[in-house]
Amino acid sequence: MKNIIYIFISFAILSCNGQNNAEFKKTNEKKNSKSDLTVTYPKINLRKIDKTWKSLDAIQKEWIKVEKDKDGYLIYQPCDGATETLKLDKGRLTINWRFEDDQTFELEKFTRLTKNDAFRADCYDVENRIGFEIKAKIVDYKNGIVLWEFNGNKWLMTPKENFKSFRIINNNCETGKEKELEFLPIVDYK
């Protein structure tokens, strides 16, 4: 008798778990048929980064651009081009632009600033005779957000390993060019 009750309870629990997993999959990814967008919600929430960079080696090496809308931070995968990324490697900075070819710059005069929550560096592309200052400041360590400023651009970014911790909006544009989404402007962080 105990075995029958055990089998019945086990079957009921497994049935409920199957329904919860199916519901989770439905709510984890939503497709908007009107605008051909797919929104994927994070399965994990491990965004937090340290409040400061204790050394230059402590700065994460790969970064991905983050946008912000009324619901919070997200990673946007546009219809045209790719999501912008940065990579710090062996004294070089590589910028992966949305449309243009990647550009690699030599880093010089690398300095941590303001209580070690920011840094600045001079970047040079000797071949194309381009030089500019780059700054990065931790603006929301709980969400792993750093403001990068360079050559007239301001990008909110997170370490690339945090990618799956953010809501992801993919503009599929499977049936033709779709209008790109617009996001909240970047505020001045002091």
WOPENOR-V352795 format. One record per residue. RES is the residue in one letter. SS is DSSP state (A for helix, B for strand, O for the rest). PSI is psi in degrees with one decimal (NA if undefined). D_FIRST is the distance of its C-alpha to the first C-alpha in whole Angstrom. Layout:
res=RES ss=SS psi=PSI d_first=D_FIRST
res=RES ss=SS psi=PSI d_first=D_FIRST
This chain:
res=M ss=O psi=-42.5 d_first=0
res=K ss=A psi=-38.1 d_first=4
res=N ss=A psi=-39.6 d_first=5
res=I ss=A psi=-43.3 d_first=5
res=I ss=A psi=-42.1 d_first=6
res=Y ss=A psi=-43.9 d_first=9
res=I ss=A psi=-43.2 d_first=10
res=F ss=A psi=-45.7 d_first=11
res=I ss=A psi=-43.4 d_first=12
res=S ss=A psi=-43.3 d_first=14
res=F ss=A psi=-42.5 d_first=15
res=A ss=A psi=-41.6 d_first=17
res=I ss=A psi=-45.6 d_first=19
res=L ss=A psi=-38.1 d_first=20
res=S ss=A psi=-43.4 d_first=21
res=C ss=A psi=-41.7 d_first=23
res=N ss=A psi=-39.7 d_first=25
res=G ss=A psi=-40.5 d_first=26
res=Q ss=A psi=-40.0 d_first=28
res=N ss=A psi=-41.4 d_first=29
res=N ss=A psi=-40.2 d_first=31
res=A ss=A psi=-42.7 d_first=32
res=E ss=A psi=-41.2 d_first=33
res=F ss=A psi=-43.7 d_first=35
res=K ss=A psi=-37.6 d_first=37
res=K ss=A psi=-41.3 d_first=38
res=T ss=A psi=-17.2 d_first=39
res=N ss=A psi=-27.6 d_first=40
res=E ss=B psi=128.2 d_first=43
res=K ss=B psi=135.6 d_first=45
res=K ss=B psi=129.6 d_first=48
res=N ss=B psi=104.0 d_first=51
res=S ss=O psi=-25.6 d_first=52
res=K ss=O psi=-40.9 d_first=55
res=S ss=O psi=4.4 d_first=56
res=D ss=O psi=41.6 d_first=55
res=L ss=B psi=144.2 d_first=53
res=T ss=B psi=126.8 d_first=50
res=V ss=B psi=122.2 d_first=48
res=T ss=B psi=127.3 d_first=46
res=Y ss=O psi=148.8 d_first=44
res=P ss=O psi=142.0 d_first=44
res=K ss=O psi=-23.2 d_first=41
res=I ss=O psi=162.2 d_first=42
res=N ss=O psi=69.7 d_first=44
res=L ss=O psi=62.0 d_first=46
res=R ss=O psi=-26.9 d_first=50
res=K ss=O psi=137.1 d_first=51
res=I ss=O psi=168.1 d_first=54
res=D ss=O psi=152.4 d_first=56
res=K ss=O psi=-27.8 d_first=59
res=T ss=O psi=162.6 d_first=62
res=W ss=O psi=111.3 d_first=62
res=K ss=O psi=-22.8 d_first=63
res=S ss=O psi=168.3 d_first=65
res=L ss=A psi=-31.3 d_first=66
res=D ss=A psi=-19.4 d_first=64
res=A ss=A psi=-12.6 d_first=61
res=I ss=O psi=127.8 d_first=62
res=Q ss=O psi=148.5 d_first=59
res=K ss=O psi=-30.3 d_first=61
res=E ss=B psi=135.2 d_first=59
res=W ss=B psi=149.4 d_first=59
res=I ss=B psi=143.2 d_first=58
res=K ss=B psi=140.9 d_first=60
res=V ss=B psi=141.2 d_first=58
res=E ss=B psi=171.0 d_first=59
res=K ss=B psi=134.6 d_first=58
res=D ss=B psi=-169.2 d_first=57
res=K ss=O psi=-20.6 d_first=56
res=D ss=O psi=-2.7 d_first=52
res=G ss=B psi=-159.8 d_first=53
res=Y ss=B psi=150.1 d_first=54
res=L ss=B psi=164.1 d_first=53
res=I ss=B psi=126.4 d_first=54
res=Y ss=B psi=125.6 d_first=56
res=Q ss=B psi=103.7 d_first=57
res=P ss=O psi=163.5 d_first=60
res=C ss=O psi=-47.8 d_first=61
res=D ss=O psi=131.7 d_first=64
res=G ss=O psi=-162.9 d_first=64
res=A ss=O psi=162.8 d_first=61
res=T ss=O psi=132.8 d_first=60
res=E ss=O psi=141.7 d_first=63
res=T ss=B psi=159.9 d_first=62
res=L ss=B psi=149.8 d_first=64
res=K ss=B psi=127.1 d_first=64
res=L ss=B psi=123.8 d_first=65
res=D ss=B psi=119.9 d_first=66
res=K ss=O psi=50.5 d_first=69
res=G ss=O psi=16.8 d_first=71
res=R ss=B psi=152.0 d_first=71
res=L ss=B psi=123.4 d_first=69
res=T ss=B psi=124.7 d_first=68
res=I ss=B psi=121.5 d_first=68
res=N ss=B psi=102.4 d_first=66
res=W ss=O psi=166.5 d_first=67
res=R ss=O psi=-45.7 d_first=66
res=F ss=O psi=-43.1 d_first=68
res=E ss=O psi=167.5 d_first=71
res=D ss=O psi=154.8 d_first=71
res=D ss=O psi=149.8 d_first=69
res=Q ss=B psi=137.1 d_first=72
res=T ss=B psi=134.2 d_first=72
res=F ss=B psi=147.0 d_first=74
res=E ss=B psi=135.8 d_first=75
res=L ss=B psi=134.5 d_first=74
res=E ss=B psi=158.2 d_first=77
res=K ss=B psi=53.0 d_first=77
res=F ss=B psi=119.7 d_first=74
res=T ss=B psi=133.7 d_first=73
res=R ss=B psi=146.2 d_first=70
res=L ss=B psi=172.7 d_first=71
res=T ss=A psi=81.4 d_first=70
res=K ss=A psi=26.3 d_first=68
res=N ss=A psi=16.8 d_first=67
res=D ss=O psi=11.5 d_first=65
res=A ss=B psi=159.3 d_first=67
res=F ss=B psi=164.1 d_first=69
res=R ss=B psi=155.9 d_first=72
res=A ss=B psi=157.0 d_first=74
res=D ss=B psi=134.3 d_first=77
res=C ss=B psi=138.4 d_first=76
res=Y ss=B psi=136.3 d_first=79
res=D ss=B psi=96.7 d_first=79
res=V ss=O psi=-40.9 d_first=82
res=E ss=O psi=-44.3 d_first=82
res=N ss=O psi=1.9 d_first=82
res=R ss=O psi=47.0 d_first=84
res=I ss=B psi=133.5 d_first=81
res=G ss=B psi=144.4 d_first=80
res=F ss=B psi=168.1 d_first=78
res=E ss=B psi=143.3 d_first=76
res=I ss=B psi=139.0 d_first=73
res=K ss=B psi=145.9 d_first=71
res=A ss=B psi=134.0 d_first=67
res=K ss=B psi=131.0 d_first=66
res=I ss=B psi=118.0 d_first=62
res=V ss=B psi=-18.7 d_first=62
res=D ss=B psi=83.8 d_first=58
res=Y ss=A psi=-30.0 d_first=56
res=K ss=A psi=-32.5 d_first=53
res=N ss=A psi=3.8 d_first=53
res=G ss=O psi=35.7 d_first=55
res=I ss=B psi=130.5 d_first=58
res=V ss=B psi=134.0 d_first=61
res=L ss=B psi=120.0 d_first=64
res=W ss=B psi=130.8 d_first=66
res=E ss=B psi=127.5 d_first=70
res=F ss=B psi=139.1 d_first=73
res=N ss=O psi=40.4 d_first=75
res=G ss=O psi=-1.0 d_first=75
res=N ss=B psi=146.9 d_first=71
res=K ss=B psi=117.9 d_first=69
res=W ss=B psi=131.1 d_first=65
res=L ss=B psi=131.5 d_first=62
res=M ss=B psi=160.4 d_first=60
res=T ss=B psi=154.2 d_first=57
res=P ss=B psi=141.0 d_first=56
res=K ss=A psi=-28.6 d_first=55
res=E ss=A psi=-13.9 d_first=51
res=N ss=A psi=0.1 d_first=51
res=F ss=A psi=-48.9 d_first=51
res=K ss=A psi=-2.6 d_first=47
res=S ss=A psi=1.9 d_first=47
res=F ss=O psi=153.4 d_first=49
res=R ss=B psi=136.2 d_first=49
res=I ss=B psi=125.2 d_first=50
res=I ss=B psi=120.4 d_first=52
res=N ss=B psi=117.7 d_first=53
res=N ss=B psi=96.0 d_first=56
res=N ss=O psi=-40.7 d_first=55
res=C ss=O psi=45.5 d_first=59
res=E ss=O psi=-27.7 d_first=57
res=T ss=O psi=17.3 d_first=59
res=G ss=O psi=172.4 d_first=63
res=K ss=O psi=130.2 d_first=64
res=E ss=O psi=151.3 d_first=62
res=K ss=O psi=134.9 d_first=64
res=E ss=O psi=150.4 d_first=63
res=L ss=O psi=155.5 d_first=61
res=E ss=O psi=146.9 d_first=63
res=F ss=O psi=172.0 d_first=62
res=L ss=O psi=146.6 d_first=63
res=P ss=O psi=156.8 d_first=66
res=I ss=O psi=126.1 d_first=66
res=V ss=O psi=161.3 d_first=67
res=D ss=O psi=119.9 d_first=69
res=Y ss=O psi=128.7 d_first=67
res=K ss=O psi=NA d_first=69
